Every structure is written in C-alpha cells, then in structure tokens.
C-alpha cells in the first residue's frame, strides 16, 4: 500500500502538468493565429500576456494581436500595452511592436508620440537591421508633428555606413514629404546624395522617391546620369522600371533630335585619281548623342529580363529614343511575352499593336504567332486579328494568302463577334493594300451566297464601304451583287444591294441596270421586308430623277430647233410623252404600292419623294437631296485611339474609354524632344560619375569629402616621389615565385635577428619610427582625416551606449 500511495503522489504533478498543457493547447487554438475555430482570446487574458515580463508570453501576445490586425479585428484597446514594449531589446518583439505602430499610430497620435524617443534610440543601435526598421517605422507612422524628427532621422540614415539603412532612408523620403511638404528643400539634398550612392539597391529606391516628389527636377540627374546607366543592369525589377522611366523622360528633355540626309558616293570616271561625286538622297537618318547611345546600349541586356514589364519598358525606350535597329532587337523579346499567362499575353499584344502602328514591317517574320487559337478569349483574338491586318500590306504574297485564308476560315465560325471582326479585317486588308485588294474582294464575294444571314449582311456592309472609296473601278462588282439578289434572303443584305444599285446608277449611263432591277423588285414588293421596301422606294425615286434629268437635258435643244423651224410642239404633248414613258409608269406604280403599305415610315418617305419630283421642270432640290455625294467611309484600326499613349502604361491596356482622356492617376504624357540649342550643357554629365569616374584632386584641396584610403596612399607616394621605389618593390616581388622553403628560411633568419637585437637598439628604432611617422602624418594629414576620426569616436560612443542600454 505504501508503494501504491507513493506512485499516486508521483502521478498527481504529472496529471497537473498534462491538464495545463491541454489548456494551453486549447487556448492557443482558440486564439488563433489563423486557426479555423474562429474563437478569440478574452481581452483580460491577452492584456495579461502583453503586460507580462516574460519575453515568451509577450511575444505570444504580440503575435496574436498582429494576427487579429490582419483579420480586420479591432486592436486599438491594446495600444498602451503594446507601445510600452517598444524599448524591448528583443528583435522579434521590436518588429511586432513596429508593425502595430504602423497600423494604429495615426488613430492615437498622442500615445504614439511616447514611442518616438525609444525609436530614435534604435537609430543608434549596433545592428543595421534595427536601424533600418526604426527609420522605416518612424517615417510610416503618419503623425505630422514628427515631420522634422523624421527629416533628421533621414539625414542620419543617408550618412549611415550600412546600405540597408540608406535604402530605408530613400524609401522614407516620399513619406516625409507627404507628412510635411515644407521639408522638400531638405529632402532634395538627401535625395541628391542617395542618387550618387555606390550601391545599386540604394539608388533604385532613390529614383522611385525622385519620381514621386520632384519628377521635373532634371537638374539633379545630370551628374548622376552615367552612374545610373551603369547600375541599371544590377538593379531589381522594380528599380529598373523606375530608372528606365526616369531616363526616358530625361533623354527626351536633354538630347535634341538630330537627323541628316544619307549621301551616296558615285564614281565619276574610270580612273582612281578622278574626284568622287556625292549625291544626297531623300533618306533621312537619325543621329544619336553619345550619352544617349550609352543608355540605349545599357538597355540591351534587359531584354532578357524575367519581368515582362521591364521588357516593355526597354521597348518603349527604343521606340521613343532609338533608331529602327534598336527597335528591331526588341521585337523578338516582346513577341516572346505572348507565351505567358493570358493576362500577360493581353498586355504584350497591346504593346505589340502600338509598336506595329509605327513599324509594322518588323513583325512580318512573327506572323505565325498571331494566328488565332481555339481557346483564345475575345480580348486576345481581337488583338491578333488587328495585328494580322496591320502587317498584311508589308507581307509577301504567300503570307497574304495565308492571312486571308485564316480570316476566311474564322468568318464561317459560330461566334457572331468573331464572324464580324474577321469580315471587317478582310475589308481593312483591302483598304490598306489597294494593289492586292482584288484578292480580298474575291474572298468577300464568294461569301455572299452563304446561308448565314449575319455573314452576308456583314460582308455586304464591308463591300459597300470599299466600293464607295473607288466607285469607278467597281462597276462590275455592282452588277454581280445585283445578280445575287435572287439568292439573298437576309433583309439587311437585300437592302444594301438595292442601295448600291441606286447609288451608282449614274456611273455608267449606257449600261445602267437600275431600271431593270427596279422592275424585278416591284413585282415582289409586297413580300419584301421593311428595310428592303424603303430602299426600293429610294431606288425608284433615283431612277425617275435620272430620267427627268436626261430628258430635261435634251428637251431644250429640241425646243430651240423647233422654234427655228417654226414647228413648236405644245407643252401638254411633251408632258404626255413623259407620262407615257415606262420609267414614269414604274415610278407611279411604286408610289401606289407604298401609299397603301402598313408602315407609317414608308408612306411618309413615299410622300416626300413624290413632292420633290412633282414638277418635272424643277429637279434641283431633288437632285441635291437624292444624288448628293456621300462621305467616303474609312475603317481605321481599332487601336488608332491609343496611338498617342505611352508604351508599357496601364492606360494603354485599358484605353481612354476606361481610363479617361487624361489617363489613370499617375499617368504622364511623353514630353516632346528638346529643341536644338536649348539642351543643357553636356559637361554637366561629366562632373561626377557616381564616385567611380571622379577625378580626385589633392587632399588639401578636397575639404568636407571622404577619400578612400588607397587613394590617399597613392597620393602620398606621389608627393614623396617614391613611385620608382614602389614600382621596383612590386617588380621584385613578382619577379620570382617563392616556395615554402624560402618562406621558412626567411622566417628563421628573422627570428635569429630579433633574438640578437638589444633593447637599446629596439628603443632607438622605435623612437626613430615614431618620429618619422609623426613627420609623415603631419605633412599628409588633412581635414578629411580629422572628420573621419570624429565620426569613429561618435560611432564608438554610440556602440557603448547601446551596450550599456542592453546591459
């Protein structure tokens, strides 16, 4: 029994620990961090965790609070409990507190100000990650009262030794400007320093800050232009996009567009000693500035970027700045973007269409990429059809036949929109290439006899537009269309053919088929649709008007001859002759049919035409109304409205119909080329090249700047005249490669020499060395070294303070 009681007493603590563990586990599941139960911890328990002195409990409570923030749950009541932990030395706790401050500092700025002092102390932390995080938090708190403190923190971050802190300072500049725009002069000084930074991942955020706060201050870019071009390849994708946009606008404002005519050399005579004859051709070639050419050559490696936006931005630089040779190199990578997802393919096609509006011949070798696939959505195949019509005039004959066959195939599909777009595309092909328009006409006319009413009506609409552009060359086409009236059942198609017959009845008076067509149509007038009846009445009015004009043109001569001969016919007999003519009888018959039709519109039209043609001697008003020349229809490319937009922009993809006339917020029009003579001095770009190509002057002349130690050593050697000694030493060092035995032998000799030396000799040598060093440093030491020593002392004191605070 004693052993059993002992075992039971030992099991009680284990059972208590198990119960506590189970409760803790259930509490953790209920608190969540994203658990599926959806239960939340009570306010008192979570506040107890935040007020705990244990870093483990505190970290657990902060994680739950941050999780509640991203679940859109109210966490403002925990503000005081969270903010008091801002000075905790634990980095994980500090990060979570900073996240909380970024979300709720604006809601309670008075309590947030209590944490500013602790965040300022973190700016002197030994860990650069803590310094960068503190600067990022202070600039993102959105409390306008601390704008000057944020500005000073940015100034401190700009001069920090860690590039990560300088990057955080660059990202904090736009935030500080949004807090207080009055700090712009100070921020411009910091920004100018960051644009010349040696680290490429510091320059990228600085460029983004520049585009946000002062995109028109191109004077700040002159001295950093070449360094930006050199660092462009090493930047990340977001920084590359910002830098490409900045340099695109910079080049348009600083490099004028210069051109020259191409000269062709022709030999004047047979012998070589005879002078050459140069002839200027009409071809104009663009001349590139050397600095502009440097930028365009630096963009070429970016065409192999994994980011589609970078490829589009490089293409825009080549399109708006470079020549056709540069643009030709970007066509292949731009077409390669079509292999991406559908949304990327759509954006790529929008950019390709805009480029093809300027240079369609460059995309002819890639025509097979623009053929429609069965699974293409509407927004994709619309752009592909448009591209096929743009490259059609520049393609070879076999490729043109392939494109027409492709469009003809999809015109017989089941999708109504695809049918219409395909037929309209064939019409645009005929319009853009008049030489091969007969092929397009042949394809369209073969589809008139189709049983698809939608296809036939759309084909006839396109044919009507093409005939109106050149009516004299399409007389036989109108006759062929009139023959297809018996096989055409679509009301819109029949109405279009009847309108064409009446519109072009006066082109060939000798072979006018309009009266015969009217006679045939009048037989079945009652069975026609209302659109066809309206066109039949209009055709009858035009035929009768032409008849009256023809008779009126011949009757005056006959009357004059009759008066001379003394045999003048009576006016009533002449009118009776007009009435008895078959065309007059046909006109009256059509008027009678329309008078008793059920359509109000048709009856009103018939009355109007009857009133216009009531007096055969006065047909001027009727001719002005019925035979007036119609405007020639022109069907441009659907993307003509996007022609002035910037390549690679979101406004280009959405269009002005969605984005508005001025584009989306943040959209900027491309500036015009600067006029020759108004560009800035090119020497401004040679002043400083990012610290890499800077011509260093003597140490005494350079005040307030930092010089590398290797540079100071080289200048000291030059001042002392020791170039030959250093060169001889370097040649002696590299004259013969030493083996391990040589090094061991030298080390043994050195040890023997050091043992035989006396203390007096060593003391005298040390004294002499110190005196020589003092003399050299006295001559070479400048104001920069004093400033470096002061900075080192400040860093040491800061490190000591950080260590003391941690202790």
C-alpha positions, 0 to 999 in steps of 0.5 A: 500500500505504501508503494501504491500511495507513493506512485499516486503522489508521483502521478498527481504533478504529472496529471497537473502538468498534462491538464495545463498543457491541454489548456494551453493547447486549447487556448492557443487554438482558440486564439488563433493565429489563423486557426479555423475555430474562429474563437478569440482570446478574452481581452483580460487574458491577452492584456495579461500576456502583453503586460507580462515580463516574460519575453515568451508570453509577450511575444505570444501576445504580440503575435496574436494581436498582429494576427487579429490586425490582419483579420480586420479585428479591432486592436486599438484597446491594446495600444498602451500595452503594446507601445510600452514594449517598444524599448524591448531589446528583443528583435522579434518583439521590436518588429511586432511592436513596429508593425502595430505602430504602423497600423494604429499610430495615426488613430492615437497620435498622442500615445504614439508620440511616447514611442518616438524617443525609444525609436530614435534610440534604435537609430543608434543601435549596433545592428543595421537591421534595427536601424533600418526598421526604426527609420522605416517605422518612424517615417510610416507612422503618419503623425505630422508633428514628427515631420522634422524628427523624421527629416533628421532621422533621414539625414542620419540614415543617408550618412549611415555606413550600412546600405540597408539603412540608406535604402530605408532612408530613400524609401522614407523620403516620399513619406516625409514629404507627404507628412510635411511638404515644407521639408522638400528643400531638405529632402532634395539634398538627401535625395541628391546624395542617395542618387550618387550612392555606390550601391545599386539597391540604394539608388533604385529606391532613390529614383522611385522617391525622385519620381514621386516628389520632384519628377521635373527636377532634371537638374539633379540627374545630370551628374548622376546620369552615367552612374545610373546607366551603369547600375541599371543592369544590377538593379531589381525589377522594380528599380529598373522600371523606375530608372528606365522611366526616369531616363526616358523622360530625361533623354527626351528633355536633354538630347535634341533630335538630330537627323541628316540626309544619307549621301551616296558616293558615285564614281565619276570616271574610270580612273582612281585619281578622278574626284568622287561625286556625292549625291544626297538622297531623300533618306533621312537618318537619325543621329544619336548623342553619345550619352544617349547611345550609352543608355540605349546600349545599357538597355540591351541586356534587359531584354532578357529580363524575367519581368515582362514589364521591364521588357516593355519598358526597354521597348518603349525606350527604343521606340521613343529614343532609338533608331529602327535597329534598336527597335528591331532587337526588341521585337523578338523579346516582346513577341516572346511575352505572348507565351505567358499567362493570358493576362500577360499575353493581353498586355504584350499584344497591346504593346505589340499593336502600338509598336506595329502602328509605327513599324509594322514591317518588323513583325512580318517574320512573327506572323505565325504567332498571331494566328488565332487559337481555339481557346483564345478569349475575345480580348486576345483574338481581337488583338491578333486579328488587328495585328494580322491586318496591320502587317498584311500590306508589308507581307509577301504574297504567300503570307497574304494568302495565308492571312486571308485564308485564316480570316476566311476560315474564322468568318464561317465560325459560330461566334457572331463577334468573331464572324464580324471582326474577321469580315471587317479585317478582310475589308481593312486588308483591302483598304490598306493594300489597294494593289492586292485588294482584288484578292480580298474582294474575291474572298468577300464575294464568294461569301455572299451566297452563304446561308448565314444571314449575319455573314452576308449582311456583314460582308455586304456592309464591308463591300459597300464601304470599299466600293464607295472609296473607288466607285469607278473601278467597281462597276462590275462588282455592282452588277454581280451583287445585283445578280445575287439578289435572287439568292439573298434572303437576309433583309439587311443584305437585300437592302444594301444591294438595292442601295448600291444599285441606286447609288451608282446608277449614274456611273455608267449611263449606257449600261445602267441596270437600275431600271431593270432591277427596279422592275424585278423588285416591284413585282415582289414588293409586297413580300419584301421586308421593311428595310428592303421596301424603303430602299426600293422606294429610294431606288425608284425615286433615283431612277425617275430623277435620272430620267427627268434629268436626261430628258430635261437635258435634251428637251431644250435643244429640241425646243430651240430647233423647233422654234427655228423651224417654226414647228413648236410642239405644245407643252401638254404633248411633251408632258404626255410623252413623259407620262407615257414613258415606262420609267414614269409608269414604274415610278407611279406604280411604286408610289401606289404600292407604298401609299397603301403599305402598313408602315407609317415610315414608308408612306411618309418617305413615299410622300416626300419623294413624290413632292420633290419630283412633282414638277418635272421642270424643277429637279434641283432640290431633288437632285441635291437631296437624292444624288448628293455625294456621300462621305467616303467611309474609312475603317481605321484600326481599332487601336488608332485611339491609343496611338498617342499613349505611352508604351508599357502604361496601364492606360494603354491596356485599358484605353481612354474609354476606361481610363479617361482622356487624361489617363489613370492617376499617375499617368504622364504624357511623353514630353516632346524632344528638346529643341536644338540649342536649348539642351543643357550643357553636356559637361554637366554629365561629366562632373561626377560619375557616381564616385567611380569616374571622379577625378580626385584632386589633392587632399588639401584641396578636397575639404568636407569629402571622404577619400578612400584610403588607397587613394590617399596612399597613392597620393602620398607616394606621389608627393614623396616621389617614391613611385620608382621605389614602389614600382621596383618593390612590386617588380621584385616581388613578382619577379620570382615565385617563392616556395615554402622553403624560402618562406621558412628560411626567411622566417628563421633568419628573422627570428635569429635577428630579433633574438640578437637585437638589444633593447637599446637598439629596439628603443632607438628604432622605435623612437626613430619610427615614431618620429618619422611617422609623426613627420609623415602624418603631419605633412599628409594629414588633412581635414578629411582625416580629422572628420573621419576620426570624429565620426569613429569616436561618435560611432564608438560612443554610440556602440557603448551606449547601446551596450550599456542600454542592453546591459 
